[in-house]
Amino acid sequence: MPSVFLKTYGCQMNERDSEAVAAQLVAKGYALAASEAVADVVLLNTCSVRDNAEQKALSKMENLAGQFRKQRPGVLLGFLGCMAQSRGRELIDQLPDVDLVVGTQKFHRVADYVDDLLAGRRDKIVDTEEERGSEATIKEHLLNGAAKAKAVTAFVSIMQGCNQYCTFCIVPYTRGLERSRMIEDIVAECRELVARGVKEITLLGQIVTSFGKRDIPEREGKSAFVQLLDAVHAIEGLERIRFTSPHPKGYGPDLVEAYARLPKLVESAHLPVQSGSDRVLKLMHRGYTRARFLEIIRQLRAVHPEMGLTTDIIVGFPGETDADFAETLSLAREVEFDNAFVFKYSPRRDTPAAAMPNQLPEELIEARHAQLLAVINEIAERKNKACEGRVLPSSRLGWRI
């Protein structure tokens, strides 16, 4: 059977989607190639969150097309994921050597489409249509197969999509509206993983704290997401639970309290703050204030004083003033995050922020990015030095290991 090389750009959700696609291909008899140089099929699972991620994938595909069409003209080339969803047939118009474009709700059809293309039944395939129930199709895991021998950690997708519509973010347009799986379906997948040797599970969603909001009622003051945490926590043999990415709006008393009563829930939280300025947070449509974010941090540290805390921050949002940026710097110093992903704002197509006035010059964004990174790194280095000579459980680390 032909071999497939799958390269992933972007977040853990994309990694999980790629694993499921690879597992489906393996189930059909395809081999997973160690590199693109020896593959019969090369698929790029793409990201659209920032322009840089799109440009990397486009440049990679352009290089592949130029190389393979001369040396190995039979190689099948395809785009998957968020950029595929956003751009669709435009990608084939731009790069005619591309054979396959599959969006975010059709990952489970990739293996069949590859079959069709290799067999010559179809010439080009573009599928970015919505599909009801697609949130429940990302189930297959490689784990103890050829790609991940003796894996002890696994990602489990619990939902797809986002209803938040932050003004800078393309995700609601590439992933669609929120669609949650059933709790019992997720628990069954987690049980199977534990039976295969997994000890740590990371629950994935665009905003995991929005899980089940439309479909699963609160019970005894617990949101649907906390009910899911309880159910997964009860699985015998599972040792640790993580989740990403949450939204600060989802940190109600029930979730904060879950950190105190669920010992398998890892003592770390990735809380994307994006800005320390209330004015910018409002422009971003984040739905919380600086004061509310700081209160969540205080509540979490009251439960676990050494809680690992990481975040995402955007610098250079349209209209961000020196005073706004100073608020972000002061918040970073006040919270003392263990680490942070600091991003330079880049306009995304069809998002409200892309049309906002007062877009900042690149050199100013670069300067602010460097300044904030210096603050984040200084804090992280100081906190790391304070741990020298100590033996800490890995669950307290801010990063997934």
C-alpha positions as CSV (number, residue, x, y, z in Angstrom):
1,M,0.0,0.0,0.0
2,P,1.1,3.6,-0.5
3,S,2.7,5.6,2.3
4,V,1.5,8.9,3.8
5,F,3.5,11.7,5.4
6,L,1.4,14.1,7.5
7,K,2.8,17.4,8.8
8,T,0.9,19.4,11.4
9,Y,0.9,23.2,12.0
10,G,-0.6,24.8,15.0
11,C,-2.3,23.8,18.2
12,Q,-3.0,20.6,20.1
13,M,-6.4,20.3,18.5
14,N,-4.6,20.1,15.1
15,E,-2.2,17.5,16.5
16,R,-5.2,15.4,17.7
17,D,-7.0,15.8,14.3
18,S,-3.8,14.6,12.5
19,E,-3.5,11.6,14.8
20,A,-7.1,10.6,14.0
21,V,-6.5,11.0,10.3
22,A,-3.3,9.0,10.5
23,A,-5.1,6.2,12.4
24,Q,-7.9,6.1,9.8
25,L,-5.3,5.8,7.0
26,V,-3.4,3.1,8.9
27,A,-6.7,1.2,9.3
28,K,-7.1,1.2,5.6
29,G,-3.6,-0.3,5.1
30,Y,-1.6,2.8,4.4
31,A,1.9,3.1,5.9
32,L,3.1,6.2,7.7
33,A,6.2,7.5,6.0
34,A,9.1,8.8,8.1
35,S,9.6,11.8,5.8
36,E,8.0,13.5,2.9
37,A,10.9,12.4,0.7
38,V,9.7,8.8,0.6
39,A,5.9,9.4,0.8
40,D,3.3,8.7,-1.9
41,V,0.9,11.1,-0.2
42,V,1.9,14.3,1.6
43,L,-0.8,16.1,3.7
44,L,-0.4,19.4,5.5
45,N,-2.8,20.0,8.4
46,T,-2.9,23.7,8.6
47,C,-3.4,26.6,11.0
48,S,-5.1,30.0,10.4
49,V,-4.8,31.6,13.8
50,R,-1.9,33.9,12.6
51,D,-0.7,34.8,9.1
52,N,2.7,33.4,9.8
53,A,1.3,29.9,10.2
54,E,-0.6,30.2,6.9
55,Q,2.5,31.4,5.1
56,K,4.6,28.6,6.4
57,A,2.2,26.0,5.1
58,L,1.8,27.8,1.7
59,S,5.6,28.0,1.3
60,K,6.0,24.4,2.3
61,M,3.4,23.2,-0.3
62,E,4.9,25.4,-3.0
63,N,8.3,23.9,-2.4
64,L,6.9,20.3,-2.4
65,A,5.0,20.9,-5.6
66,G,8.0,22.3,-7.3
67,Q,10.2,19.4,-6.2
68,F,7.8,16.5,-6.6
69,R,6.2,17.4,-9.8
70,K,9.6,17.3,-11.5
71,Q,11.1,14.3,-9.7
72,R,8.0,12.3,-8.5
73,P,4.9,13.5,-10.5
74,G,2.7,10.8,-8.9
75,V,2.8,12.2,-5.4
76,L,-0.6,13.3,-4.0
77,L,-0.5,16.6,-2.3
78,G,-3.2,17.9,0.1
79,F,-4.2,20.6,2.6
80,L,-6.3,19.8,5.6
81,G,-7.6,21.8,8.5
82,C,-8.2,25.5,9.3
83,M,-6.6,27.2,6.3
84,A,-8.2,24.6,4.0
85,Q,-11.6,25.5,5.6
86,S,-10.9,29.2,5.3
87,R,-9.6,29.3,1.7
88,G,-11.1,26.2,0.1
89,R,-10.8,26.0,-3.7
90,E,-8.7,29.2,-3.7
91,L,-5.8,27.0,-2.6
92,I,-6.0,24.9,-5.8
93,D,-6.3,28.1,-7.8
94,Q,-3.2,29.4,-6.2
95,L,-1.3,26.1,-6.2
96,P,-2.7,23.9,-9.1
97,D,-0.5,21.0,-8.1
98,V,-2.6,20.5,-5.0
99,D,-5.0,17.5,-5.3
100,L,-6.9,17.6,-2.0
101,V,-8.4,20.3,0.2
102,V,-10.4,19.1,3.3
103,G,-11.8,21.4,5.9
104,T,-12.2,21.0,9.7
105,Q,-15.5,19.1,9.7
106,K,-14.4,16.4,7.2
107,F,-11.3,14.9,8.7
108,H,-13.0,11.5,8.9
109,R,-13.4,11.5,5.1
110,V,-9.7,12.1,4.3
111,A,-8.8,8.4,4.0
112,D,-11.7,7.7,1.5
113,Y,-10.7,10.8,-0.5
114,V,-7.1,9.7,-0.7
115,D,-8.4,6.3,-2.0
116,D,-10.4,8.0,-4.7
117,L,-7.6,10.2,-5.9
118,L,-5.0,7.4,-6.0
119,A,-7.4,5.1,-7.8
120,G,-8.1,7.9,-10.4
121,R,-11.8,8.0,-9.6
122,R,-11.6,11.7,-9.0
123,D,-9.2,14.4,-10.3
124,K,-9.4,17.0,-7.5
125,I,-11.3,17.1,-4.3
126,V,-12.4,20.1,-2.2
127,D,-14.6,19.5,0.8
128,T,-15.2,22.4,3.2
129,E,-18.9,21.7,3.8
130,E,-20.4,21.5,7.3
131,E,-21.3,18.1,8.6
132,R,-23.7,17.4,11.4
133,G,-22.1,15.2,14.1
134,S,-18.5,15.8,12.9
135,E,-17.5,16.7,16.5
136,A,-17.9,13.0,17.4
137,T,-15.7,11.6,14.5
138,I,-12.3,12.4,16.0
139,K,-11.9,9.2,18.0
140,E,-9.2,7.0,16.5
141,H,-5.8,6.9,18.3
142,L,-2.5,5.4,17.1
143,L,-1.0,5.2,20.6
144,N,0.6,1.7,20.7
145,G,0.8,1.4,17.0
146,A,3.8,2.1,14.9
147,A,3.7,5.9,15.4
148,K,3.5,6.1,19.2
149,A,4.8,3.0,20.9
150,K,4.0,2.7,24.6
151,A,2.3,6.2,24.7
152,V,1.3,7.2,28.3
153,T,-0.3,10.5,27.3
154,A,-3.2,11.1,24.9
155,F,-5.4,14.0,23.6
156,V,-9.1,13.5,23.6
157,S,-11.3,16.0,21.7
158,I,-14.4,16.8,23.6
159,M,-15.9,19.5,21.3
160,Q,-15.4,21.5,18.2
161,G,-16.0,25.1,17.3
162,C,-16.3,28.4,19.2
163,N,-19.2,30.9,19.9
164,Q,-17.0,33.6,21.5
165,Y,-16.2,35.6,18.3
166,C,-13.3,37.5,19.7
167,T,-12.7,40.3,17.2
168,F,-9.2,39.2,16.3
169,C,-9.9,35.5,15.9
170,I,-10.7,33.5,12.8
171,V,-11.5,30.2,14.7
172,P,-15.3,30.6,14.7
173,Y,-15.1,30.9,10.9
174,T,-12.8,27.9,10.4
175,R,-14.1,25.6,13.1
176,G,-17.7,26.6,13.1
177,L,-20.0,27.0,16.1
178,E,-19.7,25.0,19.3
179,R,-20.6,21.3,19.0
180,S,-20.0,19.1,22.1
181,R,-19.8,15.3,22.3
182,M,-21.8,13.3,24.9
183,I,-20.2,12.7,28.2
184,E,-20.6,9.0,28.0
185,D,-19.0,8.9,24.6
186,I,-16.0,10.8,25.8
187,V,-15.7,8.6,29.0
188,A,-15.8,5.5,26.8
189,E,-12.9,6.8,24.7
190,C,-10.9,7.7,27.8
191,R,-11.5,4.2,29.3
192,E,-10.3,2.6,26.1
193,L,-7.1,4.7,26.2
194,V,-6.4,3.8,29.9
195,A,-6.9,0.1,29.0
196,R,-4.2,0.6,26.3
197,G,-1.7,2.0,28.9
198,V,-2.5,5.8,28.9
199,K,-1.9,7.4,32.3
200,E,-2.6,11.1,31.4
201,I,-5.4,12.5,29.3
202,T,-5.6,16.1,28.0
203,L,-9.2,17.1,27.1
204,L,-9.2,19.4,24.1
205,G,-11.6,22.0,22.7
206,Q,-11.4,25.5,21.3
207,I,-12.9,26.7,24.6
208,V,-13.3,23.6,26.8
209,T,-15.1,25.5,29.5
210,S,-18.0,26.0,27.1
211,F,-18.4,22.2,26.8
212,G,-22.1,21.2,26.8
213,K,-23.5,24.6,27.5
214,R,-26.3,24.2,25.0
215,D,-27.1,20.5,25.6
216,I,-26.2,19.5,29.1
217,P,-27.9,21.2,32.1
218,E,-26.2,22.1,35.3
219,R,-26.5,19.6,38.1
220,E,-25.9,20.4,41.7
221,G,-24.3,23.7,40.7
222,K,-21.8,22.0,38.4
223,S,-21.4,23.0,34.7
224,A,-21.4,20.4,32.0
225,F,-17.6,20.7,31.8
226,V,-17.1,20.0,35.6
227,Q,-19.6,17.1,35.2
228,L,-17.3,15.8,32.5
229,L,-14.2,16.2,34.8
230,D,-16.0,14.3,37.5
231,A,-16.8,11.4,35.1
232,V,-13.3,11.2,33.6
233,H,-11.8,11.4,37.1
234,A,-13.7,8.3,38.2
235,I,-11.9,6.2,35.6
236,E,-9.8,3.6,37.4
237,G,-6.2,3.6,36.3
238,L,-6.1,7.1,35.0
239,E,-3.6,9.2,36.9
240,R,-3.7,12.7,35.6
241,I,-6.2,15.0,33.8
242,R,-5.3,18.2,31.9
243,F,-7.4,20.4,29.6
244,T,-6.9,23.2,27.1
245,S,-7.8,25.8,26.2
246,P,-10.2,27.3,28.6
247,H,-11.7,30.8,28.7
248,P,-11.5,33.0,31.8
249,K,-15.3,33.4,31.6
250,G,-15.6,29.7,32.2
251,Y,-13.8,29.7,35.6
252,G,-16.8,29.7,37.9
253,P,-16.8,28.5,41.5
254,D,-17.5,24.9,40.5
255,L,-14.3,24.7,38.3
256,V,-12.1,26.4,40.9
257,E,-13.5,24.0,43.5
258,A,-12.8,21.1,41.2
259,Y,-9.0,21.7,41.6
260,A,-9.4,21.2,45.3
261,R,-11.5,18.0,45.3
262,L,-10.2,16.2,42.2
263,P,-6.6,15.0,42.9
264,K,-6.1,13.7,39.4
265,L,-6.7,17.2,38.0
266,V,-3.2,18.6,37.3
267,E,-2.3,21.7,39.3
268,S,-1.8,24.0,36.3
269,A,-4.0,26.2,34.2
270,H,-3.4,27.9,30.9
271,L,-5.6,31.0,31.0
272,P,-5.4,33.2,27.9
273,V,-5.6,36.9,29.1
274,Q,-4.7,38.5,25.8
275,S,-4.4,42.0,27.3
276,G,-4.1,43.7,30.6
277,S,-6.1,46.7,29.5
278,D,-9.9,46.8,30.0
279,R,-10.3,49.1,27.0
280,V,-8.5,46.6,24.7
281,L,-10.3,43.6,26.3
282,K,-13.6,45.3,25.4
283,L,-12.4,45.9,21.8
284,M,-11.4,42.3,21.6
285,H,-14.8,41.1,22.9
286,R,-13.3,39.0,25.6
287,G,-16.1,39.3,28.1
288,Y,-14.2,39.9,31.3
289,T,-12.2,42.7,32.9
290,R,-8.7,42.9,34.3
291,A,-10.1,42.8,37.8
292,R,-12.1,39.7,37.1
293,F,-9.1,37.9,35.6
294,L,-6.9,38.8,38.7
295,E,-9.7,37.5,40.9
296,I,-9.6,34.1,39.1
297,I,-5.9,34.0,39.6
298,R,-6.3,34.7,43.4
299,Q,-9.0,32.0,43.7
300,L,-6.8,29.4,41.9
301,R,-3.8,30.2,44.1
302,A,-5.9,30.0,47.2
303,V,-6.6,26.4,46.3
304,H,-3.0,25.6,45.2
305,P,-0.4,28.2,46.1
306,E,2.0,26.7,43.6
307,M,-0.5,26.4,40.8
308,G,1.3,26.5,37.4
309,L,-0.1,29.4,35.4
310,T,0.6,30.2,31.8
311,T,-1.2,32.5,29.4
312,D,-1.6,33.9,25.8
313,I,-1.0,37.6,25.2
314,I,-1.4,39.6,22.0
315,V,0.6,42.8,21.6
316,G,-0.2,45.5,18.9
317,F,-3.9,45.1,18.8
318,P,-5.5,47.9,16.7
319,G,-5.6,51.1,18.7
320,E,-3.5,49.7,21.5
321,T,-1.9,52.8,23.2
322,D,1.2,53.1,25.3
323,A,-1.0,53.2,28.3
324,D,-2.8,50.1,27.2
325,F,0.4,48.3,26.7
326,A,1.7,49.5,30.1
327,E,-1.4,47.8,31.7
328,T,-0.4,44.5,30.0
329,L,3.1,44.8,31.3
330,S,1.9,45.5,34.9
331,L,-0.5,42.6,34.8
332,A,2.3,40.3,33.7
333,R,4.4,41.5,36.6
334,E,1.5,41.2,39.1
335,V,0.5,37.7,38.1
336,E,4.0,36.4,37.5
337,F,3.0,33.7,35.0
338,D,5.2,30.7,34.8
339,N,5.4,31.4,31.1
340,A,3.4,32.9,28.3
341,F,2.9,32.7,24.6
342,V,3.3,36.3,23.4
343,F,1.9,36.9,19.9
344,K,2.3,39.9,17.6
345,Y,-1.2,40.9,16.3
346,S,-1.8,40.0,12.7
347,P,-5.0,40.8,10.8
348,R,-7.1,37.7,9.9
349,R,-9.5,37.8,7.0
350,D,-13.1,38.6,7.7
351,T,-12.5,39.4,11.4
352,P,-13.8,42.7,12.9
353,A,-10.3,43.6,14.1
354,A,-8.9,43.5,10.6
355,A,-11.2,46.4,9.7
356,M,-10.6,48.5,12.8
357,P,-8.9,51.9,12.5
358,N,-5.5,52.6,14.0
359,Q,-3.7,49.5,12.9
360,L,-0.3,49.7,14.5
361,P,3.0,49.8,12.5
362,E,5.0,46.6,12.5
363,E,8.1,48.2,14.1
364,L,6.0,49.3,17.1
365,I,4.5,45.8,17.4
366,E,7.9,44.3,17.3
367,A,9.2,46.6,20.0
368,R,6.3,45.8,22.3
369,H,6.7,42.1,21.6
370,A,10.3,42.2,22.6
371,Q,9.6,44.3,25.7
372,L,6.9,42.0,27.0
373,L,8.9,38.8,26.3
374,A,11.8,40.2,28.3
375,V,9.5,40.7,31.3
376,I,8.0,37.2,30.9
377,N,11.4,35.6,30.6
378,E,12.8,37.4,33.6
379,I,10.0,36.2,35.8
380,A,10.2,32.7,34.5
381,E,14.0,32.6,35.0
382,R,13.6,33.9,38.6
383,K,10.9,31.3,39.4
384,N,12.9,28.5,37.9
385,K,15.9,29.5,39.9
386,A,13.8,29.4,43.1
387,C,13.1,25.7,42.3
388,E,16.8,24.7,42.1
389,G,17.5,21.9,44.5
390,R,13.8,21.0,45.0
391,V,12.1,17.8,43.8
392,L,8.7,18.7,42.4
393,P,5.9,16.5,41.0
394,S,5.7,17.0,37.3
395,S,2.0,17.8,37.6
396,R,3.0,21.2,39.0
397,L,4.8,22.2,35.8
398,G,3.1,24.9,33.8
399,W,4.0,23.0,30.6
400,R,2.6,19.6,29.5
401,I,5.3,16.9,29.7
